[in-house]
Amino acid sequence: MFRVRYAFFTNTGDVRSDNEDGLLIDGRVVTGDMDCPESGVAGPFETPALFIVADGMGGCACGEVACRVLLEAIRDQARAFAGALGEEDDPVRLGRMVTRAHRRMNEMAEETPGMRGMGAAAAGVLVRKASVLAFNVGDCRVYRCGDENFRKVTHDHSVVQRLRDEGTITDEEMRVHPMRNRVTSAVMAGTTPPRLYAAHLPDVSGRLLVCSDGVWEALPHDELGRCASLSEAENAASSLADALRRAGRADNVTFVLLDIEGD
């Protein structure tokens, strides 16, 4: 069995007027502004636990609503995991959760025309007794942390990811490219059902970072990795929040650091 020590942070940043980001922390939906990171311990797990970062889109009101709709829909459906089958079914089950959240957004957009542009990107981690699944839709990310091995373990649905896959731009150029905010799939009302990327991680224990695009765009890869890989999740979260403040937060910034520990 595993337990998770976590530290998370979300903030409007220095330019935007509202925070359209949010988190799901082991059943708790977190939105709004935080002055400093918060930490805790979850587990050991008898049922799967979810840690998710969501980034709302569509304008202030629409983005905030879309973020909450996505997180609450997944949280409510996750209770069904208590009697779920094996871990090999998790990607399909998560995909169904995201599709149902998408359906709910479509219903809301039909009821309220002003919500027709609502949508959200998301990334997260599902922790079972003996496995960890990383997943994303849109341009939120999950990273594996380590002093010399900081790397992305999800795959963005975005124009710049497509350019990177073609070898046209580098990883560092992705975060400053003029088309960096163009997503190719998201949980968005009025569009086709989103594509979910999901992969079981071969190394279960260790440090993971889940973050919105406002985080990975604000800091160079090496600095992001250095901050996220410091000892103790609480220390790393404080260092990362401070680095984001110094860099200037042009977007909402949201992240959760997870230390996954085996018994």
Residue pairs with C-beta under 8 A, 6 or more apart in sequence:
1 43
1 44
1 45
1 129
1 130
1 262
1 263
2 43
2 44
2 45
2 127
2 128
2 129
2 130
2 132
2 204
2 205
2 260
2 261
2 262
2 263
3 41
3 42
3 43
3 44
3 45
3 260
3 261
3 263
4 26
4 41
4 42
4 43
4 49
4 51
4 127
4 258
4 259
4 260
4 261
5 39
5 40
5 41
5 233
5 258
5 259
5 261
6 25
6 26
6 39
6 40
6 41
6 42
6 51
6 233
6 256
6 257
6 258
6 259
7 37
7 38
7 39
7 233
7 234
7 236
7 237
7 256
7 257
8 23
8 25
8 30
8 37
8 38
8 39
8 237
8 254
8 255
8 256
8 257
9 34
9 36
9 37
9 38
9 237
9 240
9 241
9 253
9 254
9 255
9 256
10 19
10 21
10 22
10 23
10 30
10 31
10 32
10 33
10 34
10 252
10 253
10 254
10 255
11 19
11 33
11 34
11 241
11 244
11 249
11 252
11 253
11 254
12 18
12 19
12 33
12 249
12 252
13 19
13 214
13 249
13 250
13 251
13 252
13 253
14 248
14 249
14 250
15 249
15 250
15 251
16 251
16 252
17 60
18 60
18 63
18 64
19 31
19 32
19 33
19 64
19 252
20 55
20 56
20 57
20 60
20 63
20 64
20 66
20 67
20 252
21 31
21 53
21 54
21 55
21 56
21 67
21 212
21 214
21 252
21 253
21 254
22 29
22 30
22 31
22 53
22 54
22 56
22 67
22 68
22 71
22 254
23 29
23 30
23 31
23 51
23 52
23 53
23 54
23 71
23 254
23 256
24 30
24 50
24 51
24 52
24 54
24 71
24 74
24 75
24 124
25 40
25 42
25 51
25 256
26 42
26 49
26 50
26 51
27 49
27 50
27 75
27 78
29 68
29 71
29 72
29 75
31 64
31 67
31 68
36 238
36 241
37 234
37 237
37 238
37 241
39 233
39 234
39 237
42 49
43 49
43 127
44 129
44 263
45 127
45 128
45 129
46 129
47 81
47 82
48 78
48 81
48 84
48 90
48 126
48 127
48 128
49 126
49 127
50 74
50 75
50 78
50 124
50 125
50 126
50 127
51 124
51 125
51 127
51 210
51 256
51 258
52 71
52 74
52 122
52 123
52 124
52 125
52 210
53 122
53 123
53 124
53 140
53 210
53 211
53 212
53 254
53 255
53 256
54 67
54 70
54 71
54 120
54 121
54 122
54 140
54 212
55 63
55 67
55 120
55 121
55 122
55 138
55 139
55 140
55 212
55 213
55 214
55 252
55 254
56 62
56 63
56 64
56 65
56 66
56 67
56 68
56 118
56 119
56 120
57 63
57 66
57 117
57 118
57 119
57 120
57 121
57 183
57 186
57 188
58 66
58 115
58 117
58 118
58 119
58 188
59 117
61 114
62 114
62 115
62 117
62 118
62 119
63 118
63 119
63 120
65 108
65 115
65 118
66 105
66 118
66 119
66 120
66 187
66 188
66 189
67 120
69 101
69 104
69 105
69 108
69 118
69 120
70 98
70 101
70 105
70 120
70 122
70 187
73 97
73 100
73 101
73 104
74 97
74 98
74 101
77 96
77 97
77 100
78 97
80 93
81 93
84 90
84 93
87 128
87 130
87 131
87 133
87 200
90 126
90 128
90 131
90 133
90 198
90 200
91 133
91 135
91 196
91 198
94 126
94 133
94 135
94 196
94 198
95 196
95 198
98 122
98 137
98 187
98 194
98 196
99 193
99 194
101 187
102 187
102 188
102 189
102 193
102 194
105 115
105 118
105 119
105 187
105 188
105 189
106 189
106 190
108 115
108 118
108 189
109 115
109 116
109 118
109 189
109 190
115 189
116 189
116 190
117 188
117 189
117 190
118 188
118 189
119 186
119 187
119 188
119 189
119 191
120 138
120 186
120 187
120 188
121 136
121 137
121 138
121 139
121 140
121 157
121 183
121 186
121 187
121 212
121 213
122 136
122 137
122 138
122 140
122 187
123 134
123 135
123 136
123 137
123 138
123 140
123 141
123 142
123 154
123 210
123 211
124 134
124 135
124 136
124 142
124 210
125 132
125 133
125 134
125 135
125 142
125 208
125 210
125 258
126 132
126 133
126 135
127 258
127 260
130 204
131 200
131 201
131 204
132 200
132 201
132 204
132 208
132 260
133 198
133 199
133 200
133 201
134 142
134 153
134 154
134 198
134 199
134 201
134 208
135 142
135 154
135 196
135 197
135 198
135 199
136 142
136 154
136 155
136 156
136 157
136 196
136 197
137 157
137 185
137 186
137 187
137 194
137 195
137 196
137 197
138 156
138 157
138 158
138 183
138 185
138 186
138 187
138 194
139 156
139 157
139 158
139 161
139 180
139 181
139 183
139 213
140 154
140 210
140 211
140 212
140 213
141 152
141 154
141 156
141 209
141 210
141 211
141 213
141 216
142 152
142 153
142 154
142 208
142 209
142 210
143 150
143 151
143 152
143 153
143 208
143 209
143 210
143 211
143 224
143 225
143 228
144 150
144 151
144 153
144 201
144 203
144 206
144 207
144 208
145 206
145 207
145 208
145 209
145 225
145 228
145 229
145 236
145 257
146 206
146 207
146 229
147 226
147 229
150 221
150 222
150 224
150 225
150 226
150 228
150 229
153 199
153 201
153 208
154 197
154 199
155 161
155 197
156 183
157 183
157 184
157 185
157 186
157 194
157 195
157 197
158 180
158 182
158 183
158 184
159 179
159 180
159 182
159 183
159 184
160 169
160 173
160 174
160 177
160 179
160 180
160 182
161 174
161 184
162 184
163 169
163 174
163 177
163 179
164 170
164 171
164 174
169 177
171 221
172 220
172 221
174 180
175 216
175 217
175 220
175 221
176 217
180 213
180 217
181 213
185 194
185 195
186 194
187 194
188 194
204 260
204 262
205 260
205 261
205 262
206 259
206 260
207 228
207 229
207 233
207 236
207 257
207 258
207 259
207 260
208 257
208 258
208 260
209 224
209 228
209 255
209 256
209 257
209 258
210 255
210 256
210 258
211 253
211 254
211 255
211 256
212 251
212 252
212 253
212 254
212 255
213 251
214 249
214 250
214 251
214 252
214 253
214 254
215 224
215 240
215 244
215 253
215 254
215 255
216 224
217 250
217 251
218 244
218 247
218 248
218 249
218 250
218 251
218 253
219 227
219 243
219 244
219 247
223 243
224 240
224 243
227 236
227 239
227 240
227 243
228 236
228 240
228 257
229 236
230 236
230 239
232 259
233 257
233 258
233 259
236 257
237 255
237 257
240 255
240 257
244 253
